Amino acid sequence: MIAPSSQPSGASSSSSSRQQLNVINYCSKCNVPLAIVDDIPSIDTVDLHKSFATMLESFVVLAGAASTLEASKMGAGGGNGGYHDAISRVERILDLASGQADATHPLCVDCVDQVLEEAQKQAQEAEEEKKAYQAALQALENEQNQHKQHGSSAGRQLEDEIHRLEEEERHLLREIESVDHQLAALHREESTLQAEMKQLHEDEHSFWTSFSDYQSQVVCHEEEVAATNAAIHYATRQLQRLKTMNVINDTFHIWQDGPFGTINGFRLGKLLHTPVSWDEINAAWGQVCLLLDVVTKKCRLQLQKYRLLPRGSYSAIIRKHDKATLELYGSEGGLSRFFSGRRFDQAMVAFLDCVQEVANMIHRRGDPTARIPFKIDGDKIEGFPIRLQFNQEERWTKALKFLLIDLKYIIALEAASR
């Protein structure tokens, strides 16, 4: 801190060429008043840098000090040149001193000693740090040397390991190249397989389409087969039923009505107490003639002596050797009845002979033990004559009944022979 002092009364500003100014400075740390001797030459005549260089070993003028110097020169040219010049000179001294040390000037002697002691302490600490750094550097250098000594064998091992790894790398690269080739081959094979798979899918689709069509055809065929089998089964049942049936027996129903034998409901014969018209008798003979003609044709039999002419109520038999026609029907009495009755008897005897011939031929073709129940002998059947003239009606009716029974057996023998 700088404080100006009062000038003595006896001094005159005009009598002296240089103003004398007493300036009081205080220590910047302990505030003790300091006395600074202003023995610096004039600014215009003396080089301040050279003067301070002789006072201090190394003194650097800072930028702040140079600016203060320039300000002092500018103040010297002013009206209050003497007073301000003195102040400027003192400030320049202090600035120059402050620019060369860490402490702020001005300082007293005691404070300077303290600053020097502190600077020495910091220098000692810096020296200790320097020694510690040097020891650490030495330790690092020793450790590096040890590593260099032990690193030769480890280096060789490391080089061997590197060589081994390089060889392994080359081997792995060759394997990778081989795997790449295999992978490319697999990709090509995969492409081929995918093409084959696509073709297989198309073939499978075509196969299932064909299979569906074939299955539809099979279903239709099975339906047709089932329908055909059903038709065959039905036809077989009908055939078996028809085989078990005797068409001739159903067509020509032979039965009895008391003492009369009947064929399809027509009675054959006459009795005194039960009269039967000749129309019914002739119709019955027409059915009997037709029955025997059907049996001969079905069995493909050829009669030797006679040929049957079934013509209903007016049936007849033709004798082959003389072509004579024998009427197989009768009429009421009278003279014509006598002559017609004679031909009627001959026709009945011829019919009885035809029945015997057919029975013998069926017997030879079929079972030899089979026989008609009533034996035929000439114009008699089981001892009863078949003729109407000179015969009793009861015996004639009995002979006709036996004839119908033999015809029924002939129908059964014909069916058995098939």
Secondary structure, 3 states (H helix, E strand, C coil): CEEECCCCCCCCCCCCCCCCCCEEEECCCCCCEEECCCCCCCCCCCCHHHHHHHHCCCCCCCHHHHHHHHHHHHHHCCCCHHHHHHHHHHHHHHHHHHCCCCCCCCCCHHHHHHHHHHHHHHHHHHHHHHHHHHHHHHHHHHHHHHHHHHHHHHHHHHHHHHHHHHHHHHHHHHHHHHHHHHHHHHHHHHHHHHHHHHHHHHHHHHHHHHHHHHHHHHHHHHHHHHHHHHHHHHHHHHHHHHHHCCHHHHHCCEEEECCEEEECCEEECCCCCCCCCHHHHHHHHHHHHHHHHHHHHHCCCCCCCEEEECCHHHCEEEECCCCEEEECCCCCCCHHHHHHHHHHHHHHHHHHHHHHHHHHHHHHHCCCCCCCCCCEECCEECCEECCCCCCCHHHHHHHHHHHHHHHHHHHHHHHHHC
